[in-house]
Amino acid sequence: MTIIINYFAWFLFVFIAVVWILVLLKNRMNMSNKGSAMRKLPMVSVLIPAYNEETSIATTIKSVLNIDYPKHLLEVIAINDCSTDRTGEIAKGFARQGSIRLLNNEKNRGKAYSLNRAIKISKGDYVACVDADSMVEPGILKKMIWQFKDPSVAAVTPALKIWEPKNFLEKAQHAEYLLNIFLRKMLAFLDAIHVTPGVFSIYRKDVLEEIGGFEEDNLTEDMEIALKIHQHGYKIENDLSAISYTICPGKWSELLGQRIRWYRGAIQNTIKYRHMIFNRKYGNLGFFFFPANFMAVFVIIGIFFVMVWNYLTLATTTLWKMSLINWDLSVYFGEIKLLEMLAATITTPLLLSVVGIIIGGYVLYTSFSISGESVKENKPGYFLYLIIFPFVYIFFWAVALVYEALGLKRKW
């Protein structure tokens, strides 16, 4: 069983990686995706849902107000989701100046509810959603809005980066986000973007109203809304040059909490939209990406439990053998024995893993290049993400699956 899982996992990983590389080679000349500006700029409402974000909400609001777009065509609405810190007070200061509109929820209802409430009273033909711990570049809106000239496009996503990564954990996430920039663009070429991140994704307001808005009891409403957009026959585009930034978890405990929510949400939405899997009606999303992603998740989780079992077996067997020789380590670390041990470790799964790392390294290097980032300046995060983080995320996925299996309460 272990051998089967190893070979299947390797095949699935290489197959998906090769698909990304082929899509890149086919569309390399179209990466910039630049189009002509709209003759008449539309009105856009920027929605900022916030709960206990006193340390960042002012920076977020200022970055939105600094967007290079006609002010009479830019509406900014902040939604204070019954925060218990100074978030509401800070947002109220901007509202008093007339810079933004402020909505205050009577009780904590969650991000999706806050967005739906703001959408109902927004004046724009398009709405952009911005998390209250995020920042955007001034030119982001003009770089994205032109793509709505295609009436089949219901949403456009930006290129999302980490804001000023400092420690090793943040730099590893920085590498991950750069990889996601690459993957999201490849998914756009395949018409298979399955998440519209809450850091300045823009939507047609009438489409949001048509499909019922954001689902309020969903852990990852940005994934659910994207799948719902595809379900209703619309497309999601991406712009590499439109840069937005988010603050990432700086501690392992914070990262664990974030990823458990993300992965449980992914499981939740996969089950809800399982009718898309291997369904030609939904194009590459239904026939390629969704089933490949679904299989990858369970293969990853299977690998985790196999690894745990193998390491426990190896440890107990080694301890038992060492006890038989009265813990004489020279037997194990003699010259001949050491060579035999090294030879025994060179197995087919290990060689396949090396090949996988090489391919993964190439894809990650390409991601840095496309994003305009230097690998040299980000070496610690690059190698940490490439070598260590796959195992970390295997653990996170396993925990998320256990939580779902046990039916534990979902937390935002």
C-alpha positions as CSV (number, residue, x, y, z in Angstrom):
1,M,0.0,0.0,0.0
2,T,2.8,2.4,0.9
3,I,4.5,1.8,-2.5
4,I,1.2,2.4,-4.4
5,I,0.5,5.7,-2.6
6,N,4.1,6.8,-3.2
7,Y,3.9,6.1,-6.9
8,F,0.5,7.6,-7.3
9,A,1.4,10.7,-5.4
10,W,4.5,11.2,-7.5
11,F,2.6,10.6,-10.8
12,L,-0.1,13.1,-9.7
13,F,2.4,15.7,-8.7
14,V,4.4,15.5,-11.9
15,F,1.3,15.3,-14.1
16,I,-0.1,18.5,-12.6
17,A,3.3,20.3,-12.6
18,V,3.8,19.4,-16.3
19,V,0.4,20.7,-17.1
20,W,1.3,24.1,-15.5
21,I,4.6,24.2,-17.4
22,L,2.8,23.4,-20.7
23,V,0.2,26.0,-20.1
24,L,3.0,28.5,-19.3
25,L,4.8,27.7,-22.5
26,K,1.7,28.0,-24.6
27,N,0.7,31.4,-23.1
28,R,4.0,32.9,-22.4
29,M,3.4,35.8,-24.8
30,N,0.0,36.6,-23.2
31,M,1.2,36.9,-19.6
32,S,0.9,40.7,-19.4
33,N,-2.8,40.4,-20.5
34,K,-2.9,44.1,-21.2
35,G,-6.0,45.5,-22.9
36,S,-7.4,48.9,-24.0
37,A,-8.9,51.1,-21.3
38,M,-12.6,51.5,-21.0
39,R,-14.0,54.6,-22.8
40,K,-16.1,55.5,-19.8
41,L,-14.9,54.4,-16.3
42,P,-17.7,52.8,-14.2
43,M,-18.4,53.5,-10.6
44,V,-16.8,51.0,-8.2
45,S,-17.7,50.4,-4.5
46,V,-14.8,49.1,-2.4
47,L,-16.0,47.1,0.6
48,I,-13.8,46.7,3.7
49,P,-15.3,44.2,6.3
50,A,-13.5,44.4,9.6
51,Y,-13.5,42.6,13.0
52,N,-10.9,43.6,15.6
53,E,-8.4,45.0,13.1
54,E,-7.4,48.2,15.0
55,T,-3.7,47.7,14.1
56,S,-4.2,47.7,10.4
57,I,-7.6,49.1,9.3
58,A,-6.3,52.7,9.1
59,T,-3.5,51.6,6.7
60,T,-6.0,49.6,4.6
61,I,-8.5,52.5,4.3
62,K,-5.7,55.0,3.4
63,S,-4.4,52.6,0.7
64,V,-7.9,52.3,-0.8
65,L,-8.4,56.1,-0.7
66,N,-5.1,56.5,-2.4
67,I,-6.2,54.5,-5.5
68,D,-5.7,56.3,-8.7
69,Y,-9.3,56.5,-9.9
70,P,-11.8,59.4,-10.2
71,K,-13.0,60.1,-6.7
72,H,-16.6,60.6,-7.7
73,L,-16.5,57.1,-9.2
74,L,-15.0,55.5,-6.1
75,E,-17.2,54.6,-3.1
76,V,-15.6,53.2,0.0
77,I,-17.7,51.3,2.6
78,A,-16.2,50.0,5.8
79,I,-18.3,47.4,7.8
80,N,-17.5,47.1,11.5
81,D,-18.6,43.6,12.5
82,C,-19.2,44.5,16.2
83,S,-15.5,44.8,17.0
84,T,-14.4,44.8,20.6
85,D,-11.3,46.9,20.1
86,R,-10.8,50.4,18.5
87,T,-11.6,49.3,14.9
88,G,-15.0,51.0,14.9
89,E,-13.7,54.1,16.4
90,I,-10.9,54.4,13.8
91,A,-13.2,53.8,10.9
92,K,-15.7,56.3,12.4
93,G,-12.9,59.0,12.2
94,F,-12.7,58.4,8.4
95,A,-16.5,58.5,8.1
96,R,-16.6,61.9,9.9
97,Q,-14.2,63.3,7.3
98,G,-16.6,62.1,4.6
99,S,-13.9,59.8,3.1
100,I,-15.9,56.6,3.6
101,R,-19.3,55.3,4.5
102,L,-19.5,53.2,7.7
103,L,-21.8,50.4,8.6
104,N,-21.9,48.9,12.1
105,N,-23.3,45.4,12.7
106,E,-25.4,45.1,15.8
107,K,-23.7,41.8,16.5
108,N,-20.8,39.8,15.1
109,R,-22.2,38.1,12.0
110,G,-19.0,37.3,10.0
111,K,-17.4,38.5,6.8
112,A,-19.9,37.2,4.3
113,Y,-22.8,38.8,6.1
114,S,-20.9,42.1,6.2
115,L,-20.2,42.0,2.5
116,N,-23.8,41.1,1.6
117,R,-25.1,44.0,3.7
118,A,-22.8,46.5,2.1
119,I,-23.5,45.2,-1.4
120,K,-27.2,46.0,-0.9
121,I,-26.6,49.7,-0.3
122,S,-23.5,50.1,-2.6
123,K,-23.8,52.5,-5.5
124,G,-21.2,51.0,-7.8
125,D,-21.8,48.8,-10.8
126,Y,-18.8,46.8,-9.6
127,V,-17.7,45.9,-6.0
128,A,-14.2,45.2,-4.8
129,C,-13.7,43.3,-1.5
130,V,-10.7,44.2,0.7
131,D,-9.8,42.5,4.0
132,A,-9.0,45.0,6.7
133,D,-5.4,43.7,7.1
134,S,-4.5,44.4,3.4
135,M,-3.1,47.1,1.2
136,V,-3.3,47.8,-2.5
137,E,-1.1,49.7,-5.0
138,P,-2.6,53.0,-6.4
139,G,-2.9,51.7,-10.0
140,I,-4.6,48.4,-9.1
141,L,-8.2,49.4,-10.1
142,K,-7.4,50.7,-13.6
143,K,-5.3,47.7,-14.3
144,M,-8.2,45.3,-13.6
145,I,-11.4,47.1,-14.5
146,W,-10.9,46.9,-18.3
147,Q,-11.3,43.1,-18.3
148,F,-15.0,43.6,-17.6
149,K,-15.5,44.7,-21.2
150,D,-16.0,41.0,-21.8
151,P,-19.6,40.4,-20.6
152,S,-18.9,36.8,-19.6
153,V,-16.3,37.9,-17.0
154,A,-17.9,38.1,-13.5
155,A,-14.8,38.7,-11.4
156,V,-11.2,39.7,-11.7
157,T,-8.4,38.8,-9.2
158,P,-5.2,40.6,-8.5
159,A,-1.6,39.3,-7.8
160,L,-1.5,38.9,-4.0
161,K,1.8,39.2,-2.1
162,I,2.9,39.2,1.5
163,W,3.5,42.6,3.1
164,E,7.1,43.1,4.3
165,P,7.9,39.5,5.3
166,K,10.4,39.4,8.2
167,N,11.0,36.1,9.9
168,F,11.6,32.7,8.3
169,L,7.9,31.7,8.6
170,E,6.7,34.9,6.8
171,K,9.3,34.5,4.1
172,A,8.2,30.9,3.4
173,Q,4.6,32.2,3.1
174,H,6.0,34.9,0.8
175,A,7.3,32.2,-1.5
176,E,4.0,30.3,-1.3
177,Y,2.1,33.4,-2.3
178,L,4.4,34.0,-5.3
179,L,3.7,30.4,-6.4
180,N,0.0,31.1,-6.1
181,I,0.4,34.2,-8.3
182,F,1.8,31.9,-11.0
183,L,-0.8,29.1,-10.5
184,R,-3.7,31.6,-10.5
185,K,-2.6,33.0,-13.8
186,M,-2.3,29.5,-15.3
187,L,-5.8,28.7,-13.9
188,A,-7.0,31.9,-15.6
189,F,-5.7,30.6,-19.0
190,L,-7.7,27.4,-18.3
191,D,-10.7,29.3,-17.1
192,A,-10.4,27.4,-13.8
193,I,-9.8,30.0,-11.0
194,H,-11.5,28.5,-8.0
195,V,-10.8,31.2,-5.4
196,T,-11.3,35.0,-5.5
197,P,-9.1,36.1,-2.6
198,G,-10.5,38.9,-0.3
199,V,-7.7,41.3,-1.2
200,F,-9.2,43.4,-3.9
201,S,-11.0,40.8,-6.1
202,I,-13.6,42.8,-8.1
203,Y,-17.1,41.5,-9.0
204,R,-20.0,42.6,-11.2
205,K,-22.6,43.7,-8.7
206,D,-25.5,42.4,-10.8
207,V,-23.9,39.0,-11.0
208,L,-23.4,38.8,-7.2
209,E,-27.1,39.7,-6.9
210,E,-28.1,37.2,-9.5
211,I,-26.3,34.3,-7.8
212,G,-27.4,35.2,-4.2
213,G,-24.2,36.9,-2.9
214,F,-21.8,35.4,-0.5
215,E,-22.7,32.3,1.5
216,E,-22.8,33.4,5.2
217,D,-22.1,30.0,6.9
218,N,-19.1,29.1,4.8
219,L,-15.6,29.0,6.2
220,T,-14.1,30.1,2.9
221,E,-16.6,32.4,1.2
222,D,-14.0,33.5,-1.3
223,M,-13.8,29.9,-2.7
224,E,-17.6,29.3,-2.5
225,I,-18.4,32.5,-4.5
226,A,-15.8,31.6,-7.2
227,L,-17.3,28.1,-7.6
228,K,-20.8,29.6,-7.7
229,I,-19.7,32.0,-10.4
230,H,-18.5,29.1,-12.5
231,Q,-21.7,27.2,-11.8
232,H,-23.7,30.0,-13.3
233,G,-21.6,30.1,-16.5
234,Y,-19.4,33.1,-15.9
235,K,-15.6,33.4,-16.0
236,I,-13.0,34.7,-13.6
237,E,-10.0,36.6,-14.9
238,N,-6.6,37.5,-13.3
239,D,-4.2,40.4,-13.7
240,L,-0.5,39.8,-12.9
241,S,0.3,43.6,-12.8
242,A,-2.3,44.5,-10.3
243,I,-0.6,44.1,-6.9
244,S,-2.2,43.8,-3.5
245,Y,-0.7,42.9,-0.2
246,T,-1.8,41.1,2.9
247,I,-0.3,40.6,6.4
248,C,0.4,36.9,7.0
249,P,0.6,34.9,10.2
250,G,3.9,35.4,12.0
251,K,3.6,32.5,14.4
252,W,3.1,28.8,13.8
253,S,0.0,28.7,16.0
254,E,-1.6,31.5,13.9
255,L,-0.7,29.8,10.7
256,L,-2.2,26.5,11.9
257,G,-5.4,28.2,12.8
258,Q,-5.6,30.0,9.5
259,R,-4.9,26.9,7.4
260,I,-7.3,24.6,9.3
261,R,-10.0,27.2,8.5
262,W,-8.9,27.3,4.8
263,Y,-8.6,23.5,4.4
264,R,-11.9,22.7,6.2
265,G,-13.5,25.3,4.0
266,A,-12.0,23.6,0.9
267,I,-13.4,20.2,2.1
268,Q,-16.7,21.8,2.8
269,N,-16.9,23.4,-0.7
270,T,-15.6,20.3,-2.4
271,I,-18.5,18.3,-0.9
272,K,-21.0,21.1,-1.8
273,Y,-19.9,21.4,-5.4
274,R,-19.0,17.7,-5.9
275,H,-21.4,17.7,-8.9
276,M,-18.7,19.7,-10.8
277,I,-16.1,16.9,-10.5
278,F,-15.5,15.2,-13.9
279,N,-18.4,17.3,-15.3
280,R,-17.5,18.5,-18.8
281,K,-20.1,21.3,-18.4
282,Y,-17.6,23.2,-16.2
283,G,-14.7,22.9,-18.7
284,N,-11.2,22.6,-17.3
285,L,-12.3,23.4,-13.8
286,G,-14.7,20.5,-13.6
287,F,-12.8,18.0,-15.7
288,F,-9.2,18.7,-14.7
289,F,-8.5,21.0,-11.8
290,F,-11.3,20.1,-9.4
291,P,-10.8,16.3,-9.5
292,A,-7.0,16.7,-9.5
293,N,-7.2,18.9,-6.5
294,F,-9.6,16.6,-4.8
295,M,-7.4,13.6,-5.4
296,A,-4.3,15.5,-4.3
297,V,-5.8,16.4,-1.0
298,F,-6.6,12.8,-0.1
299,V,-3.2,11.6,-1.4
300,I,-1.5,14.2,0.8
301,I,-3.4,13.1,3.8
302,G,-2.7,9.4,3.0
303,I,1.0,10.1,2.7
304,F,0.9,11.8,6.1
305,F,-0.5,8.8,7.9
306,V,1.7,6.4,5.9
307,M,4.8,8.5,6.9
308,V,3.8,8.5,10.6
309,W,3.3,4.7,10.5
310,N,6.6,4.1,8.7
311,Y,8.6,6.3,11.1
312,L,7.0,4.7,14.1
313,T,7.7,1.2,12.7
314,L,11.3,2.2,11.9
315,A,11.8,3.7,15.3
316,T,10.4,0.8,17.2
317,T,12.3,-1.8,15.1
318,T,15.6,0.1,15.5
319,L,15.2,0.4,19.2
320,W,14.4,-3.3,19.5
321,K,17.5,-4.3,17.5
322,M,19.7,-2.0,19.5
323,S,18.4,-3.5,22.7
324,L,19.5,-6.9,21.4
325,I,23.1,-5.7,21.0
326,N,23.1,-3.9,24.4
327,W,23.0,-0.5,22.7
328,D,26.4,-1.0,21.0
329,L,26.2,1.9,18.4
330,S,29.5,0.8,16.8
331,V,27.6,-2.1,15.1
332,Y,25.4,0.5,13.4
333,F,28.0,3.1,12.6
334,G,30.9,1.0,11.5
335,E,32.3,1.8,8.0
336,I,30.7,-1.2,6.3
337,K,27.4,-0.9,8.1
338,L,27.2,2.9,7.3
339,L,27.7,2.3,3.6
340,E,25.0,-0.4,3.7
341,M,22.6,1.9,5.4
342,L,23.3,4.7,2.9
343,A,22.7,2.3,0.0
344,A,19.5,1.0,1.5
345,T,18.2,4.6,1.7
346,I,18.6,5.1,-2.0
347,T,15.2,3.8,-3.0
348,T,12.9,4.5,-6.0
349,P,10.5,6.7,-3.8
350,L,13.5,8.8,-2.7
351,L,14.7,9.2,-6.3
352,L,11.2,10.2,-7.3
353,S,11.1,12.7,-4.5
354,V,14.4,14.3,-5.7
355,V,12.8,14.6,-9.2
356,G,9.8,16.1,-7.6
357,I,11.9,18.7,-5.8
358,I,13.7,19.6,-9.0
359,I,10.4,20.1,-10.9
360,G,8.9,22.0,-7.9
361,G,12.0,24.2,-7.7
362,Y,11.6,25.1,-11.4
363,V,8.0,26.0,-11.0
364,L,8.7,28.1,-7.9
365,Y,11.6,29.8,-9.6
366,T,9.3,30.6,-12.5
367,S,6.8,32.0,-10.0
368,F,9.5,34.4,-8.6
369,S,10.5,35.5,-12.1
370,I,6.9,36.2,-13.2
371,S,6.2,38.1,-10.0
372,G,9.3,40.3,-10.5
373,E,10.9,39.0,-7.3
374,S,14.5,38.0,-6.8
375,V,15.3,34.5,-5.6
376,K,18.6,35.6,-4.3
377,E,17.0,38.1,-1.9
378,N,14.5,35.4,-0.7
379,K,16.6,32.3,-0.5
380,P,15.7,31.4,3.1
381,G,12.0,31.5,2.4
382,Y,12.5,29.8,-1.0
383,F,14.2,26.7,0.5
384,L,12.1,26.6,3.6
385,Y,8.9,26.5,1.5
386,L,10.3,24.0,-1.0
387,I,11.8,21.5,1.4
388,I,9.9,21.8,4.7
389,F,6.5,23.3,4.0
390,P,5.1,20.4,2.0
391,F,5.4,18.3,5.2
392,V,3.9,21.1,7.3
393,Y,0.9,21.4,5.0
394,I,0.5,17.6,4.9
395,F,0.1,17.8,8.7
396,F,-2.3,20.8,8.5
397,W,-4.5,18.9,6.0
398,A,-4.5,15.9,8.2
399,V,-5.7,17.9,11.2
400,A,-8.3,19.7,9.1
401,L,-9.7,16.3,7.9
402,V,-9.8,14.9,11.5
403,Y,-11.6,18.1,12.6
404,E,-14.2,17.6,9.8
405,A,-14.5,13.9,10.5
406,L,-15.2,14.5,14.2
407,G,-17.6,17.3,13.3
408,L,-15.9,19.9,15.5
409,K,-17.3,23.4,15.5
410,R,-16.1,25.5,12.6
411,K,-14.3,28.7,13.6
412,W,-13.6,31.8,11.6
